[in-house]
Structure formats: structure tokens, C-alpha cells
Amino acid sequence: MRVRIGVLGAALLTAALAACSSGGDGAAQPPQPAQPVEKAHPAHPVHPAEPAVPAAPAAEAAASSVTVKVSTTSLGPILTDKNGRTLYALTTDKGGASSCGDDCINVWPALISKTPVEAGRGTSPALFGKTVRTEGAVQATYGEWPLYYYAGDMESGDVDGQGVDGVWFVVGADGQLVRTES
């Protein structure tokens, strides 16, 4: 069953996304398991009974090795995790440091890894790096962009976070942001 969001859901998501684009204080809570969020766009239905795929990308990443690969999507070849979940970058992140604070990280969970990220198919090992978040978690970077998931992506290959607030974009194999719309 698919449900469209209400006015309250849209307002809550807008407030959370505004916190992301404002830069915040850089502090973040440890990523929580991804849960379905109501999307601000009526064309994107909400799946309240279905968990996001995978259920807990950040927790899974912290517990095991993390592989990032290039997958082909409606936006062309972009970075995804080993399960095909799309990875995003925030344009307000500068110098490889995350500017996604408390409210932001709930909607945009960081790609966290206790071990160096494994370069998967189509990626350039030289572009991988890391940044330490204010709470101490190690976040993966690619081409100096800290990498994030979007909690609103419900299935592998979804790119529903593309262009959100004009500051969230998928990352190409060359480490550049893909600024086209889905």
C-alpha cells in the first residue's frame, strides 16, 4: 500500500532538510537505522510498512567492511554501496569535512566505516578518504566529498535525494557531483 504524505510530514521533512543546508554546528548523533521518511514531493510515495533497504546501512557499515562501487541509474553511473544504495554529497561540505549536523544526519545518514572503504567496480581507489565526525565516527569520503545515504530512498537504485534543496547530489565515478535532475 502506498500513502502520500500530509502537510505535517512535509513540514517536518522541510525543517530537517533546512537544518542540513544551514551548515548546523557540525555535531551529529550516531546514525540511527534508516527508517522510511515522508517525502516532500507528492510524486514520491511513502512506504510506512516497508523498511529502507538495507534496514540499517550505517550500522551495517560500522560492523563490517564497506565497499563502494559504481552503479548505473537513471542519472547515469554513480556511487552506491555494495547493495546498490545510492550515495550522496552535500554541497555545503568543505575541505572533506561534514556540515550535516544533528537534525540533518537523521535524514541523511553518513556512510560510516571502521575500516578503510574497499574500492569496488568502477571506482578510483585514490579518491577514497575519510573524515572524523564531531561525535567521533569515521565517515567515508570520495573526491573530498563526505558520503551519505538518503533515508527516503526505499530500494536499491532509488535516487529520490537527488537535488533536494539544491544542495544534495549523487556523486559520479570521477568524484564530481552529478547535478542533473532524476
ABEGO torsion letter per residue (X at the ends): XBBBBBAAAAAAAAAAAAAAAAGEAGBBBBBBBBBBBBBABAABBBBAABBBOBABAAAAAAABBBBBBBBBBAAEBBBBBAAGBBBBBBAABBGGBBABBAAAAAABBBBBBABBBBBBBGBBAAABBBBBBAAGBBBBBBGGBBBBBBAABABBGBAAABGBGGABBBBBAAGBBBABBX
